[in-house]
Amino acid sequence: MNDEATKPKAPADAVPIPGGLVGAGYAAAYLKCSEWTLAEWRCQGKGPRFVKLGNRVRYSLPALAEWVEAHTAASTSEHDARKAG
């Protein structure tokens, strides 16, 4: 029996296309948070930049990487200073 035929198919946004857009599920997995958290961040303007296509939310991989880099700190005091400023 062919194992490939019995494997569940991944959603279309599960595998990123280089330079393409990914769905909220992939973005949440990338950031190790929930899709609900991403939705809250979008409403509050705190999360990574996103694209709205109709009723679908998409993220670019560079936007996710930029957001992570912008929130990277070497110490808690550096993080707190960045948060206050």
C-alpha positions in Angstrom: 0.0 0.0 0.0 1.2 3.5 -0.8 1.8 5.5 2.4 1.6 8.8 0.4 -2.0 8.1 -0.4 -3.0 7.7 3.3 -1.1 10.8 4.6 -3.3 13.8 5.5 -2.8 16.8 3.2 -1.3 19.9 4.8 -3.3 23.1 4.4 -2.1 25.3 1.5 -0.5 27.8 3.9 1.4 25.2 5.8 4.4 25.3 3.5 5.8 28.8 2.7 6.8 29.8 -0.8 10.1 31.6 -0.7 9.3 35.3 -0.8 5.6 34.5 -0.6 2.9 34.8 2.0 1.9 32.4 4.7 -1.3 32.1 6.7 -1.9 32.9 10.3 -1.5 29.3 11.3 2.1 29.1 9.9 2.9 32.6 11.3 1.7 31.5 14.8 3.8 28.3 14.6 6.8 30.3 13.5 6.4 32.7 16.4 5.4 30.0 18.9 2.2 31.6 19.8 -1.5 31.0 19.1 -3.5 32.3 16.2 -5.7 34.0 18.8 -2.7 35.9 20.1 -1.8 37.0 16.6 -5.4 38.2 16.1 -5.2 40.2 19.4 -1.8 41.7 18.3 -3.3 42.7 15.0 -6.2 44.5 16.7 -3.7 46.3 19.1 -1.2 47.1 16.4 1.5 45.2 18.3 2.3 42.2 16.1 4.1 41.7 12.8 3.0 43.5 9.7 0.4 41.6 7.8 -1.5 41.7 4.5 -5.3 41.4 4.4 -6.6 39.8 1.2 -10.4 39.8 1.4 -11.1 38.1 4.7 -7.8 36.3 4.8 -4.8 37.4 6.8 -1.3 36.7 5.4 2.2 37.4 6.6 5.4 37.6 4.6 8.4 35.6 6.0 10.6 38.8 6.0 8.0 40.6 8.0 8.0 37.8 10.6 11.8 37.8 10.8 11.9 41.6 11.1 9.4 41.5 13.9 11.4 38.9 15.8 14.6 40.9 15.3 12.9 44.1 16.6 11.9 42.2 19.7 15.2 40.5 20.4 17.2 41.8 23.4 20.5 40.8 25.0 19.2 41.5 28.5 16.0 42.3 30.4 17.2 45.9 31.0 17.7 46.3 27.2 14.2 44.9 26.7 12.6 47.1 29.3 14.4 50.2 27.9 13.1 49.4 24.4 9.6 48.8 25.8 9.6 52.1 27.6 11.0 54.1 24.7 
